[in-house]
Amino acid sequence: MRKTVLLSITGISKTNGIPDDAIKLFTTGYLSGEGDSWKLRYSETSPDDINDKNHVTLTMDRGTITMTNSQSKGADMVFVRGSRYQGVYRTPYGDMDLAVFPTVVDY
């Protein structure tokens, strides 16, 4: 099954326990899969350059979500409830160490 979907994605980070402004993305994507195994694909553009597109794939399988980016400036991330993920997030301004500890992973 492959279905076109409308996505609303909101990202909120915290600095010293204080929430920062939310970042919101509205776009269309494609959802495919069945049972406990799904893929969600969508594209996002840079706020600085509308021609700069990043293609994102979320793979959801048995309680694990893996996010992959088409651009080298992004980062591939793995989200598992109660498991720490640590990696490097590449930006046009340089690399940044990143750690995520998901407390809820649901799809």
HURAQUI-V529143 format. One record per residue. N is the residue number from 1. RES is the residue in three letters. PHI is phi in whole degrees, 0 to 359 (none if undefined). PSI is psi as a letter, one per 20 degrees, with the letter a starting at -180 (none if undefined). Layout:
# HURAQUI-V529143
n=N res=RES phi=PHI psi=PSI
n=N res=RES phi=PHI psi=PSI
This chain:
# HURAQUI-V529143
n=1 res=MET phi=none psi=p
n=2 res=ARG phi=227 psi=p
n=3 res=LYS phi=227 psi=p
n=4 res=THR phi=283 psi=p
n=5 res=VAL phi=229 psi=q
n=6 res=LEU phi=259 psi=p
n=7 res=LEU phi=250 psi=q
n=8 res=SER phi=233 psi=o
n=9 res=ILE phi=245 psi=p
n=10 res=THR phi=237 psi=p
n=11 res=GLY phi=246 psi=p
n=12 res=ILE phi=229 psi=p
n=13 res=SER phi=248 psi=r
n=14 res=LYS phi=234 psi=q
n=15 res=THR phi=241 psi=o
n=16 res=ASN phi=54 psi=k
n=17 res=GLY phi=81 psi=i
n=18 res=ILE phi=257 psi=p
n=19 res=PRO phi=297 psi=p
n=20 res=ASP phi=273 psi=r
n=21 res=ASP phi=298 psi=q
n=22 res=ALA phi=285 psi=q
n=23 res=ILE phi=251 psi=p
n=24 res=LYS phi=241 psi=q
n=25 res=LEU phi=227 psi=p
n=26 res=PHE phi=240 psi=p
n=27 res=THR phi=201 psi=r
n=28 res=THR phi=255 psi=q
n=29 res=GLY phi=205 psi=a
n=30 res=TYR phi=232 psi=p
n=31 res=LEU phi=248 psi=p
n=32 res=SER phi=219 psi=q
n=33 res=GLY phi=136 psi=a
n=34 res=GLU phi=195 psi=q
n=35 res=GLY phi=60 psi=c
n=36 res=ASP phi=262 psi=j
n=37 res=SER phi=240 psi=o
n=38 res=TRP phi=223 psi=q
n=39 res=LYS phi=231 psi=p
n=40 res=LEU phi=236 psi=p
n=41 res=ARG phi=242 psi=p
n=42 res=TYR phi=206 psi=r
n=43 res=SER phi=242 psi=q
n=44 res=GLU phi=227 psi=q
n=45 res=THR phi=252 psi=q
n=46 res=SER phi=287 psi=p
n=47 res=PRO phi=294 psi=h
n=48 res=ASP phi=271 psi=h
n=49 res=ASP phi=212 psi=o
n=50 res=ILE phi=298 psi=h
n=51 res=ASN phi=276 psi=i
n=52 res=ASP phi=270 psi=n
n=53 res=LYS phi=258 psi=q
n=54 res=ASN phi=240 psi=p
n=55 res=HIS phi=262 psi=p
n=56 res=VAL phi=246 psi=p
n=57 res=THR phi=236 psi=p
n=58 res=LEU phi=257 psi=p
n=59 res=THR phi=254 psi=p
n=60 res=MET phi=244 psi=o
n=61 res=ASP phi=208 psi=p
n=62 res=ARG phi=50 psi=l
n=63 res=GLY phi=82 psi=j
n=64 res=THR phi=245 psi=p
n=65 res=ILE phi=243 psi=p
n=66 res=THR phi=246 psi=p
n=67 res=MET phi=249 psi=p
n=68 res=THR phi=240 psi=q
n=69 res=ASN phi=244 psi=q
n=70 res=SER phi=280 psi=i
n=71 res=GLN phi=260 psi=q
n=72 res=SER phi=291 psi=i
n=73 res=LYS phi=281 psi=i
n=74 res=GLY phi=274 psi=a
n=75 res=ALA phi=218 psi=q
n=76 res=ASP phi=274 psi=p
n=77 res=MET phi=230 psi=q
n=78 res=VAL phi=236 psi=p
n=79 res=PHE phi=244 psi=o
n=80 res=VAL phi=229 psi=p
n=81 res=ARG phi=305 psi=p
n=82 res=GLY phi=79 psi=j
n=83 res=SER phi=241 psi=p
n=84 res=ARG phi=279 psi=p
n=85 res=TYR phi=249 psi=p
n=86 res=GLN phi=229 psi=p
n=87 res=GLY phi=199 psi=a
n=88 res=VAL phi=242 psi=p
n=89 res=TYR phi=256 psi=o
n=90 res=ARG phi=266 psi=p
n=91 res=THR phi=236 psi=r
n=92 res=PRO phi=297 psi=i
n=93 res=TYR phi=260 psi=i
n=94 res=GLY phi=132 psi=r
n=95 res=ASP phi=276 psi=q
n=96 res=MET phi=224 psi=p
n=97 res=ASP phi=292 psi=q
n=98 res=LEU phi=222 psi=p
n=99 res=ALA phi=228 psi=p
n=100 res=VAL phi=230 psi=p
n=101 res=PHE phi=234 psi=n
n=102 res=PRO phi=290 psi=p
n=103 res=THR phi=260 psi=i
n=104 res=VAL phi=223 psi=p
n=105 res=VAL phi=226 psi=o
n=106 res=ASP phi=218 psi=q
n=107 res=TYR phi=208 psi=none
